[in-house]
Amino acid sequence: MLKPYTLFSLRKRILAITLVISFIFCSLAIRLFVIQIINGEELQIRATDQWTRDLTIVAPRGDILDSTGTSLAVSYTTYNVYVRAREVSSSTTTATVLSSLLGLDFDSVYQKVTKKGVSEVLIKMGVSADVAEEIYKQGLSGVYLAENVARYYTYGNLLTQVLGFTSIDNVGQSGVEAYFNDTLAGVDGYSYVQSDLQGKEIGGSLRYYVAGEKGDDLTLTIDSKIELILEQSLEKIMKEQKAKSVTGMVLDPNTGEILALSSKPSFDLNEVPRDDLTALFDQSKVKAVTDVYEPGSTFKILTVAAALEEGVVSLDDKFYCPGYRVIDGVRIKCWRTIGHGSQTLTEAFANSCNCCFMDLALRLGVDKFYSYLQKFGLGQKTGVTISGEASGILMDKSLVKNVDLARMGFGHAVALTPIQLMSAVASIVNGGNMFTPSLVKSVTNAQGEVEKSFEPTLKGQTVSQSTSQTVNYLLEMAENKQGKYTFVEGYNVGGKTGTAQKYKETGGVDPGKYISSFIGTYPADNPQYLLLIMVDEPSAGAYYGSMVAAPYGKEVFTGLFDYLGEEKQDPLVQVEEVAMPDLVGLSLTDALLKLDEIGLNYEIDGDGGVVSGQLPPVGTMMDKGSYIILIT
C-alpha cells in the first residue's frame, strides 16, 4: 500500500530540487566567471585567431644619421607575397604569374600554391613596390601582399663596419645596427581579415588595420665628409701598398668622439656578400675595436709621457745609442743598427731611438710603468658603444723582467687595440683627460624629440698639463723634419710613426710581415683632431711606418683642411724637392753622407756595410725630409 504524500515529504522534495537547481546555477555562474573573467582574454584571443587571418605590418627601423644630419641608413617599403591555397581559383595561372614576376621556379611556386594543408604560405619576401603593383593588378584570388621594410645605405660601402647591416627580418646583425637594435627597431603593426572555418576570407566582413610604430633615430658622432676623406686614402693604401688590410680613425681628443672610422677591404652594405661567410665576418669587424696588435714606435708616446710625468727625464737629458742595449744578458737592437750616437730627448723621439725608450722604461721600473698602463686604459675595454671590443694583452706584472720591460718601452711585448692606443694618446695630448670613446651623439623618437644624449664621459686624469704640452712639442718636432709647418706645408701638424713585427699563431716572429702605422695631431700645440693610419702587411717593398703610413696621413690631413676651410698658419712655407740619387754599390757611410747633403732621411734594412738596394728608385722626386730605405 502506497504511503500518501504529506506536507513534510513535499517540502523535502521541493528543497532537494531547489538545491539541485541552485547547484546547477552556481556551477554555471562559476563557469561563466572563469570563462569571461579569468580566461576571457585568452579565449578571446583564441577565438579571434580562429575566425580571422592576420598579416604582420613590419615597422620601419629608425634612421641612422651622421653628426651633420646627413642620412646614412634609412628604411623603405617592400612587400612580402603570401598565398592562401584554399582561396586560389586557378593554381596553374597563379603559379605562372607569380613565378614570372618574381623570378622564381614554376614548380616550387606551384607546390606552394596547391598546399592546402596550411592557412597561408610565404612566396617571397622583400619584393619591390613596382613588382608588387604588377602582382596586385593581376587580381589573383588567394594572393596577398603585406608591407615590409628594407634597409638602404646612402653611401653604399662607406662606414661598412660602423653601420653594420640587418637580416632579411630587419634584425641588426653587426655594427651599430646590432648594438642599438632595440633602439632602432620599431613596433610591428597588423592587418586582420575575417575568415570562415576553412580559412577563406568572408566577403564584406570587417577588416582591421593596426599601423606599426617607427623605431627611434640614431645620430652618430661620425662626420660623413671626414669619413669619405679617410676612406679614399685607405682605398689608395690598399692599392698602392698591396696591404692585407688597413684601418683608419679620426678622433676628437677633447671629447672622445669618433669622427671617422673604417677598415678596408669592405663591401657595399646594399649588397651584403652573404654567400661568403668567411669574408663577411672578416670585413664586418670593426678592427680598431676587435683586433689586437703590437704597436711598435707609436707606443713611445705613452712611454715618454709616463717618464716626463714621473720626472725621470727632461728635454735636456742626453742619450747615447750605439745601436743596441744589453739587458739581462740579451742584446736588443735599435732599429738603426749602426746607432744614433749622442742625442737629446727631442732628437731621440724624432729618431724613434729604441735605446732611449729602453732606458726610460727601466728608469720608471715595473711598478710605475704598469701603473701608467692602467691609467692609460691598457688591458681593459674602453667602453666604446659597439660590439666585439677586445681588452688587449699585457704580461702578468709579477712575471715581467727587465728585458721584457725594456721591450715594452718601445712598443714590443705588449698588445692592444687601435682604439685603446688612440684613447690613451688623446688623453696625453689634450691635457690629461681620459674620455670614453663614443660613436653615438643622441637618440631621437618619431616625433623629433631627443630621448637620450650621449655626453662625453670623463674617466680620469692620466698626465699633467705641462707633460701634455711637452709631448705635443715632441710630436711637432718629430714630423716637421725641415722646420716648422713642413710636414703638411703651412700647417702645424705633429705625429709619430711606428713599425711593428707580426707573430705566427704558433709563436715566434713571422719574418717579412709588419704593421706600419702613423698617429698625427692637429694643431700640434693644442690638438683638436687625432688621426690613426694602420697598414697590415704592406707588400709593395717598403714596410716602415714613415714610408708606408705617414704619407697617407699627410694626405688625409690635407683633405681635412680643405673641408674645414683651415687657413695655413704660415702660407710662405714651401717644401723643397730633391731627386733620389743612385746609392747602390756605395758603402753605407758614403750613402748616408750623400743623403745628409741633400736633406733626405733614411731607414736601414739589413746589417751589411754596402748598399745593395734602395727605395724609391733613382730619379724619384721627393720632399726634403722624406724617408727612403737603404737595403744592405
C-alpha positions in Angstrom: 0.0 0.0 0.0 1.4 3.3 -1.1 2.0 6.0 1.5 0.1 9.2 0.9 2.1 12.4 0.2 2.4 14.5 3.2 3.2 18.2 3.5 6.5 17.3 5.1 7.6 15.0 2.2 6.6 17.6 -0.4 8.7 20.2 1.2 11.7 17.8 1.2 11.3 17.2 -2.5 11.0 20.9 -3.2 14.1 21.6 -1.1 16.1 18.9 -3.0 15.0 20.3 -6.3 15.8 23.8 -5.2 19.3 22.7 -4.1 20.0 20.9 -7.3 18.8 23.9 -9.4 20.9 26.2 -7.2 23.9 24.0 -7.5 23.5 24.0 -11.3 23.1 27.8 -11.5 26.1 28.2 -9.1 28.2 25.9 -11.3 27.1 27.8 -14.4 27.9 31.1 -12.7 31.3 29.9 -11.6 32.0 28.5 -15.1 30.9 31.8 -16.7 33.1 33.7 -14.3 36.1 31.5 -15.2 35.3 31.8 -18.9 34.5 35.5 -19.0 36.7 37.0 -16.2 39.6 34.6 -15.6 40.1 33.1 -19.0 38.2 35.7 -21.0 41.2 37.4 -22.6 42.9 34.2 -23.6 39.8 32.7 -25.1 39.0 35.9 -26.9 42.5 35.8 -28.5 42.0 32.1 -29.4 38.6 32.9 -30.9 39.9 35.8 -32.8 42.7 33.6 -34.2 40.1 31.1 -35.4 37.9 33.5 -37.3 40.5 35.9 -38.5 43.6 35.8 -40.6 46.4 38.4 -40.0 49.4 39.7 -41.8 52.2 41.5 -39.9 52.9 45.1 -40.9 56.6 45.4 -40.3 57.5 48.7 -38.7 60.3 50.8 -40.3 63.6 50.9 -38.4 64.9 54.3 -37.2 67.2 56.2 -39.4 71.0 56.5 -38.8 72.4 60.0 -39.3 75.8 61.5 -39.1 76.7 64.4 -36.9 75.7 66.9 -39.6 72.2 65.4 -40.0 73.1 63.5 -43.3 71.2 60.2 -43.6 73.4 57.2 -43.6 70.8 54.4 -43.3 67.1 54.7 -44.0 64.2 52.3 -44.4 62.0 51.9 -47.4 58.8 49.9 -48.1 59.0 46.4 -49.7 56.3 43.7 -49.8 56.0 40.1 -48.8 53.9 37.9 -51.1 51.6 35.3 -49.5 49.2 32.7 -50.9 46.2 31.1 -49.3 45.8 27.9 -51.3 42.1 27.4 -50.4 41.2 30.8 -52.0 43.2 30.2 -55.2 40.8 29.8 -58.2 43.4 28.6 -60.7 46.6 27.2 -59.3 48.4 27.0 -62.7 47.6 30.6 -63.7 48.6 31.9 -60.2 51.9 29.9 -60.2 52.7 31.0 -63.7 52.2 34.7 -63.0 54.0 34.7 -59.7 57.0 32.7 -60.9 57.3 35.0 -63.9 57.0 38.3 -62.0 59.1 37.2 -59.0 61.8 35.4 -61.0 61.1 32.1 -59.2 61.0 28.4 -60.3 57.4 27.5 -61.5 57.4 24.1 -59.9 58.4 25.5 -56.5 55.7 28.2 -56.6 53.1 25.7 -57.9 53.8 23.4 -54.9 53.2 26.3 -52.5 50.1 27.5 -54.4 48.5 24.0 -54.1 49.5 23.4 -50.5 46.1 23.4 -48.8 47.1 21.9 -45.5 48.2 25.3 -44.2 46.3 28.6 -43.9 48.9 30.6 -45.9 52.4 30.2 -47.3 55.1 32.8 -48.0 56.1 33.0 -51.6 58.8 35.7 -51.4 60.0 38.5 -49.1 61.4 41.9 -49.9 59.5 42.4 -53.2 59.9 45.9 -54.7 57.0 48.3 -54.9 56.7 48.2 -58.7 56.7 44.4 -58.9 54.1 44.3 -56.0 51.9 46.7 -58.0 52.1 44.4 -61.1 51.0 41.5 -58.9 48.1 43.5 -57.5 47.0 44.4 -61.0 46.6 40.7 -61.9 43.7 40.4 -59.4 44.8 36.9 -58.4 42.5 35.3 -55.8 44.2 34.0 -52.7 47.3 36.1 -53.3 48.1 38.7 -50.6 50.7 41.4 -50.2 52.0 42.5 -46.8 54.1 45.6 -46.3 57.6 45.0 -45.2 60.6 47.3 -44.9 64.2 47.0 -46.1 67.3 49.0 -45.3 69.1 51.3 -47.7 72.5 52.7 -47.0 73.0 56.1 -48.6 76.7 55.8 -49.4 77.0 52.0 -50.1 80.4 50.9 -48.9 81.1 53.9 -46.7 81.2 53.1 -42.9 80.6 49.4 -43.7 81.8 48.2 -40.3 80.4 51.0 -38.2 76.9 50.9 -39.6 76.7 47.2 -40.0 73.7 45.5 -41.7 70.4 43.8 -40.9 69.0 40.4 -41.7 66.1 39.9 -44.1 63.8 40.0 -41.0 65.1 43.5 -40.2 67.2 42.5 -37.2 70.6 44.1 -36.7 73.5 41.7 -37.5 76.6 43.9 -37.0 77.8 47.4 -36.2 75.5 49.9 -34.6 72.6 48.2 -36.3 73.2 45.3 -33.9 74.4 47.2 -30.9 71.4 49.5 -30.9 68.9 47.1 -32.4 66.4 47.6 -29.7 66.5 51.3 -30.2 66.3 51.3 -34.0 63.7 48.5 -34.2 60.1 49.7 -34.3 56.8 48.1 -33.1 55.2 46.0 -35.8 51.5 46.5 -36.8 48.9 44.0 -38.1 46.3 43.7 -40.8 43.3 41.5 -39.8 40.5 40.0 -42.1 37.6 37.7 -41.0 37.6 34.1 -42.4 35.4 31.0 -42.4 36.2 27.6 -40.9 38.4 26.7 -43.9 40.4 29.9 -43.7 38.7 31.6 -46.6 38.1 35.3 -46.4 34.4 36.2 -45.7 33.3 38.7 -48.3 32.0 42.0 -46.9 33.4 41.2 -43.5 35.2 43.6 -41.2 38.8 44.5 -41.7 41.2 45.8 -39.1 44.5 47.7 -39.6 46.9 48.5 -36.8 49.8 50.6 -38.0 53.3 49.9 -37.0 55.5 52.4 -35.0 58.8 53.5 -36.5 61.9 53.0 -34.4 64.0 55.8 -32.9 66.6 57.6 -35.0 70.3 57.4 -34.1 72.7 60.3 -34.6 76.4 59.3 -34.7 79.5 61.3 -33.9 80.7 60.5 -37.4 81.1 63.3 -39.9 80.5 61.6 -43.3 82.7 64.2 -45.2 85.7 63.4 -43.0 84.8 59.7 -43.3 84.9 60.0 -47.1 88.3 61.7 -47.0 89.7 58.9 -44.7 88.2 56.1 -46.8 89.5 57.4 -50.1 93.1 57.3 -48.6 92.5 53.8 -47.2 91.5 52.5 -50.6 94.6 54.1 -52.1 96.8 52.4 -49.5 95.3 49.0 -50.3 96.1 49.5 -54.0 99.5 51.1 -53.8 100.9 49.3 -50.8 99.3 45.9 -51.6 98.3 45.6 -48.0 96.4 42.7 -46.4 94.1 45.3 -44.6 94.2 48.9 -43.5 92.5 50.7 -40.6 92.0 54.4 -40.1 90.4 56.6 -37.5 89.9 60.3 -36.8 89.1 61.2 -33.1 88.3 64.4 -31.3 90.8 64.2 -28.4 88.9 66.7 -26.3 85.6 64.7 -26.2 86.5 61.2 -27.2 84.0 61.4 -30.2 85.0 59.3 -33.2 84.7 61.5 -36.3 85.7 58.8 -38.8 86.4 55.1 -38.6 86.9 52.4 -41.2 88.8 49.3 -42.3 89.5 48.0 -45.8 88.7 45.8 -47.5 85.0 46.3 -47.1 81.8 45.8 -49.0 78.7 47.6 -50.2 76.0 47.4 -47.4 73.3 47.3 -50.1 74.8 44.1 -51.5 75.9 42.1 -48.5 78.0 39.1 -49.5 76.0 36.5 -47.5 77.3 33.7 -49.7 80.9 34.0 -48.4 80.6 33.9 -44.6 84.4 34.0 -44.0 84.8 37.2 -46.0 81.6 38.6 -44.5 82.8 38.0 -40.9 86.2 39.4 -41.5 85.1 42.5 -43.4 82.3 43.2 -40.9 84.6 43.5 -37.9 85.5 47.0 -36.5 89.1 46.1 -36.4 90.1 49.2 -34.5 88.0 47.7 -31.7 88.2 43.9 -32.1 91.8 43.2 -33.2 94.9 43.5 -31.0 98.4 44.2 -32.3 101.9 45.1 -31.2 102.0 48.8 -31.7 105.7 49.4 -32.1 107.0 53.0 -32.0 103.6 54.8 -31.7 103.6 53.3 -28.2 106.6 55.5 -27.4 104.2 58.4 -26.9 102.9 56.6 -23.8 106.4 55.8 -22.5 107.7 59.3 -22.8 104.6 60.8 -21.2 104.9 58.5 -18.2 108.6 59.3 -17.9 108.0 63.0 -18.1 105.2 62.8 -15.6 107.3 60.9 -13.1 110.2 63.3 -13.6 112.7 60.6 -14.6 113.6 62.5 -17.8 113.7 66.1 -19.2 114.2 67.7 -22.6 117.8 68.4 -21.6 118.7 64.7 -20.9 121.2 63.1 -23.3 121.1 59.5 -24.5 123.8 57.5 -26.3 122.8 54.9 -28.9 125.4 52.5 -30.2 122.7 50.6 -32.0 121.8 48.2 -29.2 121.4 47.7 -25.4 122.4 44.5 -23.5 119.8 43.8 -20.8 119.7 40.7 -18.6 122.4 39.3 -20.9 120.1 39.8 -24.0 121.2 42.1 -26.9 118.3 44.2 -28.0 118.9 46.1 -31.2 117.8 49.6 -32.1 116.1 49.8 -35.5 119.1 51.7 -36.7 121.7 49.1 -36.1 124.7 51.5 -36.7 123.3 53.6 -33.8 122.1 57.2 -33.4 125.1 58.3 -31.3 124.6 61.1 -28.7 121.2 62.8 -28.8 118.8 64.8 -26.7 115.3 63.5 -25.8 113.8 65.6 -28.6 116.2 64.1 -31.1 115.7 60.6 -29.7 111.9 60.9 -30.0 112.2 62.2 -33.6 114.7 59.5 -34.4 112.4 56.9 -32.7 115.5 55.5 -31.0 114.7 52.2 -29.2 117.7 52.6 -26.9 116.4 55.8 -25.4 113.0 54.2 -24.7 114.5 51.1 -23.2 116.3 53.5 -20.8 113.1 55.4 -20.0 111.1 52.2 -19.2 113.9 50.9 -16.9 114.1 54.3 -15.2 110.3 54.0 -14.4 110.6 50.4 -13.2 107.9 47.7 -13.5 105.5 49.1 -10.8 105.4 52.7 -12.1 105.3 51.6 -15.7 102.3 49.3 -15.1 100.6 51.9 -13.0 100.6 54.2 -16.1 99.5 51.3 -18.4 96.5 51.0 -16.1 95.9 54.8 -16.2 96.1 54.7 -20.0 93.4 52.0 -20.1 95.5 49.2 -21.5 94.5 45.6 -20.8 90.9 46.8 -20.4 88.0 47.7 -22.6 87.5 51.4 -23.4 83.7 51.1 -23.3 83.1 52.3 -26.9 79.5 51.8 -28.0 79.9 48.9 -30.4 80.1 45.1 -30.0 83.1 42.9 -30.0 85.7 45.1 -28.2 88.8 43.3 -27.1 90.8 44.0 -23.9 94.3 43.7 -25.2 97.1 41.6 -23.8 99.5 42.6 -21.0 102.1 40.3 -19.3 101.4 39.5 -15.7 103.3 42.2 -13.8 104.8 39.6 -11.4 106.5 37.8 -14.4 108.0 40.9 -16.0 111.8 41.0 -16.1 114.0 44.0 -17.1 114.4 42.6 -20.6 110.6 42.5 -21.0 110.2 46.0 -19.6 112.8 47.3 -21.9 111.0 45.9 -25.0 107.7 47.3 -23.7 109.3 50.7 -23.6 109.4 50.9 -27.4 106.1 49.1 -28.1 107.0 45.4 -28.2 105.9 42.7 -25.8 102.5 44.4 -25.4 99.3 44.0 -27.5 96.5 46.5 -27.6 93.6 47.6 -29.8 93.9 50.7 -32.0 91.0 52.3 -30.1 92.9 51.8 -26.8 96.0 53.4 -28.2 94.0 56.3 -29.6 92.2 56.8 -26.3 95.4 56.9 -24.4 97.2 59.3 -26.8 94.1 61.5 -26.8 94.4 61.9 -23.0 98.1 62.7 -23.3 97.7 65.4 -25.9 94.5 67.0 -24.5 95.9 68.0 -21.1 95.5 64.6 -19.4 91.7 64.0 -19.6 90.8 60.3 -20.3 87.5 60.1 -22.2 85.4 57.1 -23.1 85.5 56.9 -27.0 82.0 57.4 -28.4 80.2 56.7 -31.7 76.7 58.0 -30.8 75.5 61.5 -30.1 71.8 61.1 -29.5 68.6 59.1 -29.8 65.5 60.8 -31.3 62.0 59.5 -31.4 59.5 59.6 -34.3 58.2 63.0 -33.0 61.6 64.5 -33.3 62.2 64.7 -29.6 65.7 63.8 -28.3 65.1 60.9 -25.9 68.8 60.5 -24.9 72.0 62.4 -25.4 75.4 60.8 -25.0 77.7 63.4 -23.4 81.5 63.0 -23.2 82.3 60.7 -20.3 85.5 61.6 -18.3 87.1 58.6 -16.8 90.1 60.1 -15.1 93.3 62.1 -15.3 96.4 60.5 -16.9 99.1 63.2 -17.0 99.5 66.9 -16.1 99.0 69.9 -18.4 102.8 70.5 -18.5 103.5 66.9 -19.5 100.9 67.2 -22.2 102.5 70.4 -23.6 105.9 68.8 -23.7 104.6 65.7 -25.5 102.8 67.9 -28.1 106.1 69.7 -28.7 107.9 66.3 -29.2 105.2 65.2 -31.7 105.5 68.5 -33.6 109.3 68.2 -33.8 109.2 64.6 -34.8 107.3 65.1 -38.1 108.4 68.5 -39.2 111.8 67.4 -40.4 112.6 70.6 -42.4 111.4 73.0 -39.8 108.1 74.4 -38.6 105.0 73.6 -40.6 106.7 71.4 -43.2 105.1 68.0 -42.7 101.9 69.4 -44.3 103.0 72.7 -45.8 101.9 75.7 -43.8 100.1 73.7 -41.1 101.2 72.9 -37.6 100.8 69.1 -37.6 102.5 66.7 -35.2 102.9 63.0 -35.3 104.7 59.7 -34.7 105.3 56.7 -36.9 105.5 53.1 -36.0 106.7 49.8 -37.4 105.8 46.6 -35.6 106.6 43.0 -36.3 103.9 40.3 -36.5 103.9 36.9 -34.9 102.9 33.5 -36.1 99.8 31.8 -34.4 102.2 29.1 -33.2 104.6 31.7 -31.7 107.7 33.5 -32.8 108.2 36.3 -35.2 106.7 35.9 -38.7 109.5 37.1 -40.9 108.7 39.7 -43.6 105.3 40.6 -42.0 104.8 44.0 -40.4 102.2 46.5 -39.3 103.1 50.1 -40.3 101.3 53.0 -38.6 101.1 56.7 -38.1 99.5 58.8 -35.4 99.0 62.5 -36.2 97.8 65.6 -34.3 96.4 68.9 -35.4 97.1 71.6 -34.4 100.2 70.2 -32.8 100.3 72.7 -29.9 96.6 72.2 -29.0 95.2 69.1 -30.8 91.6 69.2 -32.0 92.0 66.2 -34.3 93.8 62.9 -33.8 94.5 60.6 -36.8 95.5 57.0 -37.0 96.6 55.1 -40.1 97.5 51.4 -39.6 98.6 49.2 -42.5 98.7 45.5 -42.0 101.3 43.6 -44.0 102.2 46.1 -46.7 103.9 44.2 -49.6 104.9 46.7 -52.2 108.5 46.8 -51.0 108.6 49.3 -48.0 107.2 48.5 -44.6 108.4 51.3 -42.3 105.7 53.5 -41.0 107.5 56.6 -42.1 107.2 55.4 -45.7 104.0 53.4 -45.8 101.6 55.1 -43.4 102.9 58.7 -42.8 102.5 59.9 -46.5 98.8 58.9 -46.4 98.4 60.6 -43.0 99.6 63.8 -44.7 97.1 63.2 -47.5 94.2 62.8 -45.0 95.2 66.0 -43.2 95.3 67.9 -46.4 91.8 66.8 -47.3 90.6 67.6 -43.8 92.0 71.2 -44.0 90.3 71.7 -47.4 87.0 70.5 -45.9 87.3 72.6 -42.8 88.5 75.7 -44.7 91.5 75.9 -42.5 93.9 78.7 -43.4 97.6 78.0 -43.4 99.4 79.1 -40.2 102.3 80.1 -42.4 101.4 80.4 -46.1 105.0 81.1 -47.1 106.3 77.7 -46.1 107.4 75.7 -49.1 109.0 72.2 -49.1 111.9 71.8 -51.4 112.0 68.7 -53.6 115.1 66.7 -54.4 115.8 63.8 -56.8 116.6 60.4 -55.3 120.3 59.7 -56.0 121.9 56.4 -57.1 123.3 54.8 -53.9 123.6 51.2 -54.9 127.1 49.9 -54.5 128.2 52.7 -52.2 129.4 52.0 -48.7 126.8 52.7 -46.0 128.9 55.6 -44.7 129.2 57.2 -48.1 125.5 56.7 -48.8 124.5 58.3 -45.5 126.7 61.3 -46.2 125.2 61.8 -49.6 121.6 61.6 -48.1 122.5 64.1 -45.4 123.8 66.6 -48.0 120.5 66.6 -49.9 118.3 66.5 -46.8 116.7 63.0 -47.0 116.1 60.8 -44.0 116.6 57.1 -44.2 115.7 53.7 -42.7 118.2 50.9 -43.0 117.1 47.3 -43.8 119.9 44.9 -43.0 123.2 44.7 -41.1 125.7 45.0 -44.0 128.2 47.8 -44.8 127.4 48.2 -48.5 124.1 49.4 -50.1 122.6 46.6 -52.3 119.2 48.2 -53.0 117.2 51.4 -52.4 113.6 52.5 -52.3 112.4 54.5 -54.1 114.3 54.1 -57.3 116.8 56.6 -58.8 115.4 59.9 -60.0 112.2 59.8 -58.0 111.4 63.4 -56.8 110.9 63.6 -53.1 110.2 66.3 -50.5 113.2 67.1 -48.4 112.9 65.4 -45.0 111.2 62.3 -46.5 112.3 58.8 -45.6 113.9 56.4 -48.0 115.1 52.8 -47.5 118.6 51.5 -47.9 118.9 47.8 -48.2 122.3 46.5 -47.1 
